Amino acid sequence: MTLLHQDCEGGFRALHRVVQRVAFHRLAACFADQAQDLAAPETLAGVLALGLKDDDDFRFPLALWVQTVYDFAVAYHEKVIHREHLLRSLMPLYLGRTTSVVLETRAGGPEMVQHTVEQGCQTFEAMKPYLIDRWRFQ
């Protein structure tokens, strides 16, 4: 293992720890009263469970990420809370998903990253019925 590889590994772990602390504690603190309006109960439970994982086991599953984005889109559409506050609250979760992608693809090359991005696109498409079911057309 090279010194550069060790530095990158340490950087990923440090980034993950910061993301975990900020994202999941901020989510819990900001939305303790409004969580049920912001995200579906299974989404909220899945996201909060991520905060319990060890650094090496951390993964923000793609399906949970898509469900989270769709739940936030519905909350944005329905103006559940101030939109700026809603978008700021999504940022730590975005960083958590980004950390997960980095950890998942760090051993591969650009092809692996491209494959992961394509999987994300396919998952967003496949889960579109979830968004449609939650969206209130008026």
N, C-alpha and C positions, 0 to 999 in steps of 0.2 A: 504494500500500500504506500503510495507516494505521499509526500507532505501535502501537496495540493489536494489530493483526494481526502486526506484526513481533515484538512481545513474545510473543504466543502461539506463533508459529513457533519462536522461540528456545527457548521453554519446552518445546515438543514435542521438539525436537532434544536438549535437555539431558536430558529425561526418558528419551528413547530410549537415549542413551549410558549413563546410569546403569543402566537396566534391562539393557542388553546386558552391561555389565561384571559386574554382580552375578549375573544369572540364569545366564549360560552358564559363567562361571568357577566359580560355586558348584556348579552341576550337575556339572561335570566333577570338581571337587575332592571333593564329597560322595559321588559314586557311581562313582568310578573302578573300585572293586572289585565293586560291586553293580549296575552299570548293566545288565548282561545280565539280571538278575532283576527289575529295576524296569520296564524298557520294552523293547519289541521292538527288534531291531537297526535296523530302518528308521526307527522313531520317534526313537531316540537319534541316529542319523546326521542326520536332518532337523533336529532341534532344535540340535544342535551346529553344523550348517552355517549356521544363522541368525546365529551370533556372528561370522561372517566378512563379513557384508553391511555396506555403507556405510549411513550414517544415512538418506540419501534413498531408498535401495533397500530398507530394512527392511520386511518384511511377514512376519507369522507366519500362514501360510496356514490357513484355517479347517479344512480336512481334517486337517492336521497337528495342530492344536489338539485336535480331537475325538479323534484317535488317541492323543494324549498324555493327555488326561483319562481315556480308557478304559483305557489302560495303567496309570495311577496307581490307578484304581478296582480293577483286578485285583490290583495289588500291595498295596493296602489290604486287600482281601478275604483275600488269601493271607498277610497279615502278614509280608511279605518283610523289612521293617525296622520299627522302632518307628513306630507310626502318626503320632505327633506330628511326628517327624522327616520322615516322608513328606509330610505336609501342609505343613510349613514349606518343603519343597523345591519344592512346586508353586507357591508364592506368586510367586517371581520369573518363572516361566513365565507365570503369569496376568497379571502386570504387562506382560510382553512382548506377550501377545495383546491386552491392553487398549490398549497403545500403538499396536499395529498397527490396531486398530479406529478409534482416534482419527485416525490418519494417513489411513486409507481414507475416513473420512466427514467430514473437516474442511471440505471444499468444499461439502458438501451441508447440507440442513436436517434437521429432525426426521424427515421422511419417509425420508431416506436411512438414518438411524440405525435407524429401525423396520424398514426393508427388510433391513438387515444383521443385525439380531437375528432376524428371521424366517428368513433364510438359515441362520443358526446352528442354529435349532431343526430345520429340515429336514435339515441335514447330520448332526446328532446322530441323528435318526431313520433316515436312510439308511444310516448306518454302524453301526447297532446289531448287524448280523451279525458285524462285527469283534469287538465286545465279547463276544458269545455264543461265538464261536470260541475266544477266549482264556480265558473264564471256566471254571474247573474246578468243576463241580457235584459236591457230595459228599453 
